[in-house]
Amino acid sequence: MAPTTDFAQLLRGSDLRVTRPRIAVLSAVHARPHADTESIIGAVRTDLGDVSHQAVYDVLRVLTAAGLVRRIQPSGSVARYESRTGDNHHHVVCRTCGTIADVDCAVGDTPCLTAAEDHGFVIDEAEVVYWGTCPDCTAPPS
């Protein structure tokens, strides 16, 4: 987790005002990769006290638009937020418990990441979600 001053620099670098809610939300997202909004709200309230749901939603929207956080929403899941941005990484999701982990971009022969037809689009990102069962859910009961 980056110190508060680093979060202030991130905000200023994106031409955003530095506010306590923005610092608290950035801190929560950095400390909790793939956290859902409710978890972020809980962390922000622990840090700042009473903050409305709407205030946190607004900050998440602004931070996402600025590219400081990334919003992901695997099929069947609520929106989640992460601080790892700008590298087009992917995710693996556990079908049993919903745990999400980062997966670096596919390497080697990756024909499915090159569109057979771009329909005139300038493609700048491919989103891949791997599904499976995490080690905790596949481990035999103790």
N, CA and C of each residue as an Amber inpcrd file, in Angstrom:
protein
   426
   0.8440000  -1.1750000   0.0000000   0.0000000   0.0000000   0.0000000
   0.8870000   1.2350000   0.0000000   0.5430000   2.1840000  -0.8730000
   1.3240000   3.4100000  -0.9830000   0.9460000   4.3820000   0.1220000
   1.9130000   5.1980000   0.5750000   1.5900000   6.2010000   1.5840000
   0.6040000   7.2270000   1.0340000  -0.0910000   7.9150000   1.9200000
  -1.0890000   8.9080000   1.5400000  -0.5310000   9.9290000   0.5700000
   0.7160000  10.3520000   0.7630000   1.2880000  11.3540000  -0.1330000
   1.3870000  10.8280000  -1.5530000   1.6540000   9.5280000  -1.7250000
   1.6840000   8.9510000  -3.0650000   0.2980000   8.9960000  -3.7010000
  -0.7490000   8.7560000  -2.9160000  -2.1040000   8.8390000  -3.4430000
  -2.4270000  10.2650000  -3.8420000  -1.9710000  11.2260000  -3.0620000
  -2.1840000  12.6340000  -3.4120000  -1.4890000  12.9480000  -4.7340000
  -0.2760000  12.4300000  -4.9180000   0.4440000  12.6580000  -6.1750000
  -0.2790000  12.0060000  -7.3460000  -0.8140000  10.7930000  -7.1290000
  -1.5820000  10.1310000  -8.1860000  -2.7730000  10.9910000  -8.6040000
  -3.4910000  11.5160000  -7.6140000  -4.6490000  12.3530000  -7.9080000
  -4.2350000  13.6170000  -8.6560000  -3.2230000  14.3030000  -8.1520000
  -2.7590000  15.5310000  -8.8230000  -2.2810000  15.2370000 -10.2380000
  -1.5870000  14.1060000 -10.4070000  -1.0920000  13.7210000 -11.7250000
  -2.2060000  13.4550000 -12.7220000  -3.3940000  13.1860000 -12.2180000
  -4.5630000  12.9740000 -13.0810000  -5.4700000  14.2010000 -13.1020000
  -4.9450000  15.3290000 -12.6100000  -5.7010000  16.5900000 -12.5560000
  -6.9790000  16.4630000 -11.7310000  -6.9030000  15.6960000 -10.6580000
  -8.0320000  15.5530000  -9.7390000  -7.7030000  16.2490000  -8.4240000
  -8.7130000  16.8530000  -7.8260000  -8.5300000  17.4510000  -6.5100000
  -8.2250000  16.3650000  -5.4940000  -7.3700000  16.6850000  -4.5560000
  -7.0270000  15.7630000  -3.4810000  -8.0410000  15.9730000  -2.3640000
  -8.8410000  14.9320000  -2.0960000  -9.8260000  14.9930000  -1.0170000
  -9.6540000  13.7700000  -0.1270000 -10.1210000  13.8870000   1.0980000
 -10.0190000  12.7500000   2.0280000 -10.7610000  11.5170000   1.4930000
 -11.9860000  11.6560000   0.9510000 -12.6490000  10.4640000   0.4080000
 -11.8790000   9.8230000  -0.7470000 -11.3050000  10.6200000  -1.6130000
 -10.5370000  10.0520000  -2.7310000  -9.3030000   9.3190000  -2.2290000
  -8.6130000   9.9010000  -1.2600000  -7.4420000   9.2310000  -0.6640000
  -7.8770000   7.9230000  -0.0030000  -8.9760000   7.9610000   0.7510000
  -9.4500000   6.7670000   1.4640000  -9.8600000   5.6640000   0.5010000
 -10.5390000   6.0250000  -0.5990000 -10.9510000   5.0120000  -1.5780000
  -9.7300000   4.4400000  -2.2780000  -8.7990000   5.2760000  -2.6970000
  -7.5700000   4.7630000  -3.3200000  -6.8330000   3.8180000  -2.3750000
  -6.7430000   4.1980000  -1.1240000  -6.0780000   3.3620000  -0.1320000
  -6.7800000   2.0160000   0.0060000  -8.1050000   2.0380000   0.0630000
  -8.8840000   0.8030000   0.2020000  -8.6960000  -0.1060000  -1.0050000
  -8.7180000   0.4580000  -2.2090000  -8.5590000  -0.3520000  -3.4180000
  -7.1480000  -0.9360000  -3.4830000  -6.1410000  -0.1490000  -3.1250000
  -4.7670000  -0.6560000  -3.1470000  -4.5640000  -1.7600000  -2.1170000
  -5.2260000  -1.6580000  -0.9840000  -5.0560000  -2.6440000   0.0840000
  -5.8810000  -3.9070000  -0.1430000  -6.9070000  -3.8290000  -0.9800000
  -7.8370000  -4.9470000  -1.1830000  -8.0730000  -5.1900000  -2.6750000
  -7.1340000  -5.8340000  -3.3610000  -7.3480000  -6.0860000  -4.7920000
  -8.6340000  -6.8800000  -5.0320000  -9.3560000  -6.4720000  -6.0430000
 -10.5930000  -7.1250000  -6.4700000 -11.7130000  -6.9900000  -5.4410000
 -11.6770000  -5.9260000  -4.6450000 -12.7120000  -5.7070000  -3.6320000
 -14.0000000  -5.2290000  -4.2830000 -15.1180000  -5.6560000  -3.7060000
 -16.4010000  -5.1530000  -4.1690000 -16.6860000  -3.8100000  -3.4940000
 -17.7090000  -3.1430000  -3.9640000 -18.0240000  -1.8040000  -3.4620000
 -18.3210000  -1.8140000  -1.9730000 -19.0510000  -2.8050000  -1.4860000
 -19.3870000  -2.8570000  -0.0600000 -18.1330000  -2.9640000   0.8070000
 -17.1520000  -3.7530000   0.3650000 -15.8910000  -3.8720000   1.1090000
 -15.1440000  -2.5420000   1.1140000 -15.1590000  -1.8650000  -0.0090000
 -14.4910000  -0.5650000  -0.0960000 -15.1920000   0.4470000   0.8040000
 -16.5140000   0.4460000   0.7920000 -17.2720000   1.3520000   1.6640000
 -16.9190000   1.0840000   3.1260000 -16.8620000  -0.1730000   3.5230000
 -16.5020000  -0.5220000   4.8990000 -15.1240000  -0.0190000   5.2760000
 -14.1610000  -0.1800000   4.3680000 -12.7980000   0.2860000   4.6420000
 -12.7410000   1.8020000   4.7350000 -13.4600000   2.4800000   3.8590000
 -13.4690000   3.9460000   3.8700000 -14.1180000   4.4520000   5.1560000
 -15.1900000   3.8010000   5.5820000 -15.8520000   4.2160000   6.8300000
 -14.9620000   3.9650000   8.0430000 -14.1730000   2.9000000   8.0080000
 -13.2300000   2.6480000   9.0920000 -12.1960000   3.7700000   9.1520000
 -11.7980000   4.2420000   7.9920000 -10.7810000   5.2890000   7.8990000
 -11.3350000   6.6860000   8.2060000 -12.5170000   6.9990000   7.6560000
 -13.0400000   8.3660000   7.7390000 -14.2420000   8.5410000   8.6510000
 -14.8760000   7.4690000   9.0510000 -16.1340000   7.6030000   9.7860000
 -17.2940000   7.5180000   8.8170000 -18.3110000   8.3110000   9.0530000
 -19.5360000   8.2350000   8.2600000 -19.3370000   8.8240000   6.8680000
 -19.4200000   7.9700000   5.8630000 -19.3500000   8.3790000   4.4600000
 -20.4970000   7.6760000   3.7520000 -21.1970000   8.3970000   2.8960000
 -22.3500000   7.8040000   2.2190000 -21.9160000   6.8220000   1.1320000
 -22.8180000   5.8790000   0.8510000 -22.5870000   4.9580000  -0.2600000
 -22.3580000   5.7640000  -1.5370000 -23.2100000   6.7600000  -1.7530000
 -23.1440000   7.5370000  -2.9860000 -21.8030000   8.2370000  -3.1430000
 -21.2440000   8.7320000  -2.0500000 -19.9360000   9.3960000  -2.1200000
 -18.8620000   8.4180000  -2.5940000 -18.8930000   7.1990000  -2.0710000
 -17.9000000   6.2010000  -2.4790000 -18.1260000   5.7960000  -3.9320000
 -19.3760000   5.5910000  -4.3340000 -19.6730000   5.2780000  -5.7400000
 -19.1610000   6.3900000  -6.6540000 -19.3880000   7.6410000  -6.2600000
 -18.9350000   8.7740000  -7.0720000 -17.4180000   8.8030000  -7.1930000
 -16.7200000   8.5620000  -6.0800000 -15.2580000   8.5460000  -6.1100000
 -14.7630000   7.3970000  -6.9880000 -15.3590000   6.2200000  -6.8590000
 -14.9460000   5.0850000  -7.6990000 -15.1450000   5.3980000  -9.1830000
 -16.2420000   6.0470000  -9.5110000 -16.5160000   6.4270000 -10.9100000
 -15.4370000   7.3870000 -11.4210000 -15.1060000   8.4010000 -10.6200000
 -14.0950000   9.3850000 -11.0120000 -12.7240000   8.7340000 -11.1490000
 -12.3560000   7.8910000 -10.1870000 -11.0490000   7.2340000 -10.2270000
 -10.9410000   6.2610000 -11.4000000 -12.0410000   5.5930000 -11.7210000
 -12.0560000   4.6830000 -12.8710000 -11.9100000   5.4750000 -14.1670000
 -12.6550000   6.5600000 -14.2920000 -12.5750000   7.3990000 -15.4970000
 -11.1720000   7.9730000 -15.6800000 -10.4960000   8.2770000 -14.5770000
  -9.1420000   8.8270000 -14.6320000  -8.0840000   7.7490000 -14.8720000
  -8.4800000   6.4810000 -14.8110000  -7.5360000   5.3890000 -15.0170000
  -6.7090000   5.0440000 -13.7930000  -7.1230000   5.5360000 -12.6250000
  -6.3800000   5.2370000 -11.3940000  -6.8090000   3.9200000 -10.7680000
  -8.0170000   3.4730000 -11.0620000  -8.4850000   2.1480000 -10.6660000
  -9.1710000   1.5210000 -11.8720000  -9.2920000   0.2150000 -11.8240000
  -9.9480000  -0.5220000 -12.9070000 -11.1500000  -1.2450000 -12.3300000
 -12.2620000  -1.1530000 -13.0250000 -13.4910000  -1.8370000 -12.6370000
 -13.5930000  -3.1150000 -13.4570000 -13.7900000  -4.2310000 -12.7810000
 -14.0060000  -5.4990000 -13.4770000 -15.3170000  -6.0840000 -12.9730000
 -15.9470000  -6.8940000 -13.7980000 -17.1830000  -7.5360000 -13.3770000
 -17.3220000  -8.8740000 -14.0910000 -16.6720000  -9.9110000 -13.5280000
 -16.8260000 -11.2360000 -14.1250000 -18.3050000 -11.6440000 -14.1370000
 -18.6720000 -12.4270000 -15.1010000 -20.0550000 -12.8890000 -15.2390000
 -20.5730000 -13.4520000 -13.9210000 -21.7510000 -12.9880000 -13.5150000
 -22.3740000 -13.4820000 -12.2970000 -21.8420000 -12.8410000 -11.0270000
 -20.9700000 -11.8570000 -11.1510000 -20.3540000 -11.2260000  -9.9910000
 -20.7300000  -9.7520000  -9.9260000 -20.6380000  -9.1840000  -8.7380000
 -20.7920000  -7.7440000  -8.5960000 -19.5240000  -7.0690000  -9.1140000
 -19.6010000  -5.7740000  -9.3530000 -18.4270000  -5.0210000  -9.7910000
 -17.3530000  -5.0730000  -8.7090000 -16.1300000  -5.1510000  -9.1670000
 -14.9760000  -5.1660000  -8.2640000 -13.9560000  -4.1830000  -8.8020000
 -13.0850000  -3.7350000  -7.9210000 -12.1210000  -2.7010000  -8.2860000
 -10.7150000  -3.1370000  -7.9310000  -9.7540000  -2.6980000  -8.7490000
  -8.3620000  -3.0160000  -8.5120000  -7.4980000  -1.8310000  -8.8940000
  -6.3050000  -1.8010000  -8.3240000  -5.3910000  -0.6990000  -8.5940000
  -4.4230000  -1.0090000  -9.7360000  -4.3740000  -2.2360000 -10.1820000
  -3.4760000  -2.6080000 -11.2840000  -4.1460000  -2.1920000 -12.5880000
  -3.6170000  -1.1450000 -13.1960000  -4.2250000  -0.5870000 -14.4040000
  -3.1920000  -0.4620000 -15.5140000  -3.6780000  -0.3550000 -16.7350000
  -2.8270000  -0.0110000 -17.8680000  -1.9550000  -1.1100000 -18.4140000
  -2.1210000  -2.3520000 -17.9670000  -1.2480000  -3.4100000 -18.4830000
  -2.0210000  -4.5470000 -19.1590000  -3.3320000  -4.3940000 -19.3130000
  -4.1610000  -5.3760000 -20.0210000  -3.9930000  -6.7860000 -19.4670000
  -3.8560000  -6.9150000 -18.1440000  -3.7840000  -8.2480000 -17.5470000
  -5.1980000  -8.8460000 -17.4750000  -5.2550000 -10.1200000 -17.1620000
  -6.5230000 -10.8440000 -17.1340000  -6.7860000 -11.3620000 -15.7230000
  -7.8280000 -12.1770000 -15.5810000  -8.2080000 -12.6780000 -14.2610000
  -8.6020000 -14.1450000 -14.3240000  -8.4170000 -14.8300000 -13.1850000
  -8.9150000 -16.1850000 -13.0020000  -9.8980000 -16.1110000 -11.8350000
 -11.0540000 -16.7510000 -12.0180000 -12.1340000 -16.6700000 -11.0360000
 -12.5090000 -18.0770000 -10.5920000 -12.6240000 -18.2570000  -9.2730000
 -13.0530000 -19.5470000  -8.7370000 -14.5660000 -19.6650000  -8.8750000
 -15.0200000 -20.7420000  -9.4900000 -16.4590000 -20.9820000  -9.6650000
 -17.1560000 -21.2730000  -8.3310000 -16.4130000 -21.7220000  -7.3410000
 -17.0080000 -22.1180000  -6.0710000 -17.1530000 -20.9430000  -5.1160000
 -16.0550000 -20.2390000  -4.8460000 -16.0910000 -19.1700000  -3.8290000
 -16.0150000 -17.7590000  -4.3890000 -15.6980000 -17.6230000  -5.6810000
 -15.6390000 -16.3030000  -6.2900000 -14.3210000 -15.5760000  -6.1520000
 -13.3150000 -16.2210000  -5.5470000 -11.9990000 -15.5970000  -5.4330000
 -11.4930000 -15.2190000  -6.8150000 -10.8550000 -14.0490000  -6.9040000
 -10.3050000 -13.5680000  -8.1700000  -8.8160000 -13.3270000  -7.9930000
  -8.0380000 -13.7290000  -8.9840000  -6.5920000 -13.4790000  -8.9780000
  -6.1860000 -12.9260000 -10.3370000  -5.1090000 -12.1400000 -10.3430000
  -4.5820000 -11.5960000 -11.5840000  -3.8330000 -12.6700000 -12.3540000
  -3.9100000 -12.5820000 -13.6780000  -3.1540000 -13.4420000 -14.5800000
  -2.5200000 -12.5170000 -15.6110000  -1.1980000 -12.5850000 -15.7450000
  -0.5410000 -11.7510000 -16.7420000  -1.0200000 -12.1330000 -18.1330000
  -0.8320000 -11.2180000 -19.0700000  -1.2760000 -11.4350000 -20.4450000
  -0.7410000 -12.7550000 -20.9840000  -1.5420000 -13.3860000 -21.8090000
  -1.1320000 -14.6340000 -22.4460000   0.1050000 -14.3930000 -23.3040000
   0.9830000 -15.3660000 -23.3410000   2.2050000 -15.2590000 -24.1350000
   2.2470000 -16.4030000 -25.1270000   3.1260000 -16.2830000 -26.1080000
   3.2540000 -17.3440000 -27.1070000   2.1610000 -17.2380000 -28.1410000
   1.7390000 -18.3750000 -28.6700000   0.7270000 -18.4240000 -29.7130000
  -0.6430000 -18.1710000 -29.0880000  -1.2290000 -17.0110000 -29.3460000
  -2.5070000 -16.6290000 -28.7360000  -3.5050000 -16.1810000 -29.8070000
  -3.9060000 -17.0870000 -30.6860000  -4.7770000 -16.6810000 -31.7870000
  -6.1240000 -16.1210000 -31.3250000  -6.6220000 -16.5320000 -30.1740000
  -7.9250000 -16.0450000 -29.7380000  -7.8680000 -14.5820000 -29.2900000
  -6.6760000 -14.0330000 -29.0850000  -6.5540000 -12.6390000 -28.6790000
  -6.4220000 -11.6960000 -29.8640000  -6.3240000 -12.2560000 -31.0690000
  -6.3060000 -11.4560000 -32.2780000  -7.6510000 -11.6500000 -32.9630000
  -8.3970000 -10.5770000 -33.1000000  -9.7310000 -10.6730000 -33.6950000
  -9.6380000 -11.0860000 -35.1550000 -10.4550000 -12.0570000 -35.5430000
 -10.4940000 -12.4960000 -36.9280000 -11.0490000 -11.3820000 -37.8140000
 -11.9400000 -10.5770000 -37.2740000 -12.5260000  -9.4450000 -37.9960000
 -12.6550000  -8.2930000 -37.0140000 -12.0940000  -7.1380000 -37.3490000
 -12.1590000  -6.0010000 -36.4190000 -13.3120000  -5.0490000 -36.7140000
 -14.0430000  -5.2670000 -37.8170000 -15.2100000  -4.4540000 -38.1830000
 -14.9020000  -2.9620000 -38.1850000 -13.6500000  -2.6070000 -38.4700000
 -13.2390000  -1.2170000 -38.5290000 -12.8270000  -0.6180000 -37.1960000
 -12.9420000  -1.3950000 -36.1240000 -12.5530000  -0.9070000 -34.7930000
 -11.0280000  -0.8460000 -34.6900000 -10.5330000   0.0810000 -33.9060000
  -9.1340000   0.0890000 -33.5090000  -9.1110000  -0.5930000 -32.1420000
  -8.7340000  -1.8590000 -32.1310000  -8.7750000  -2.6640000 -30.9070000
  -7.5490000  -2.3500000 -30.0550000  -7.7900000  -2.0180000 -28.7700000
  -6.6750000  -1.6940000 -27.8890000  -6.6240000  -2.5650000 -26.6380000
  -7.5650000  -3.5020000 -26.5100000  -7.5750000  -4.3490000 -25.3170000
  -8.3660000  -5.6130000 -25.6060000  -7.9200000  -6.7060000 -25.0330000
  -8.6670000  -7.9590000 -25.0720000  -8.9170000  -8.3780000 -23.6330000
 -10.1460000  -8.7310000 -23.3200000 -10.4790000  -9.1360000 -21.9520000
 -10.6980000 -10.6410000 -21.9250000  -9.9380000 -11.2960000 -21.0680000
 -10.0290000 -12.7430000 -20.9270000 -10.2850000 -13.0490000 -19.4600000
 -11.2350000 -13.9270000 -19.1970000 -11.4760000 -14.3910000 -17.8320000
 -11.3330000 -15.9050000 -17.8450000 -10.4330000 -16.3990000 -17.0280000
 -10.2560000 -17.8400000 -16.8630000 -11.1260000 -18.2700000 -15.6880000
 -11.7950000 -19.3930000 -15.8260000 -12.6700000 -19.9200000 -14.7660000
 -12.1470000 -21.2600000 -14.3080000 -12.2680000 -21.5260000 -13.0190000
 -11.8250000 -22.8000000 -12.4700000 -12.1470000 -22.8840000 -11.0000000
 -11.4020000 -23.6940000 -10.2840000 -11.5940000 -23.8570000  -8.8480000
 -10.2790000 -23.5390000  -8.1600000 -10.3280000 -22.6570000  -7.1570000
  -9.1060000 -22.2240000  -6.4590000  -8.5650000 -23.3560000  -5.5770000
  -7.3070000 -23.2320000  -5.1570000  -6.7120000 -24.2790000  -4.3020000
  -7.4820000 -24.5150000  -3.0000000  -8.0040000 -23.4630000  -2.3840000
  -8.7480000 -23.6430000  -1.1290000  -9.9960000 -24.4900000  -1.3450000
 -10.6630000 -24.3150000  -2.4820000 -11.8920000 -25.0420000  -2.7450000
 -11.6470000 -26.4630000  -3.2630000 -10.4560000 -26.7420000  -3.7790000
 -10.1550000 -28.0870000  -4.2500000  -9.4620000 -28.9430000  -3.1950000
  -8.9940000 -28.3000000  -2.1170000  -8.3020000 -29.0360000  -1.0620000
  -9.2870000 -29.9400000  -0.3310000  -8.8690000 -31.1490000   0.0030000
  -9.7570000 -32.0340000   0.7710000 -10.0120000 -31.4420000   2.1650000
 -11.1910000 -31.6620000   2.7180000 -11.4880000 -31.1310000   4.0680000
 -10.5230000 -31.7080000   5.1000000 -10.1400000 -30.8700000   6.0540000
  -9.1960000 -31.3340000   7.0830000  -9.9010000 -32.0800000   8.1730000
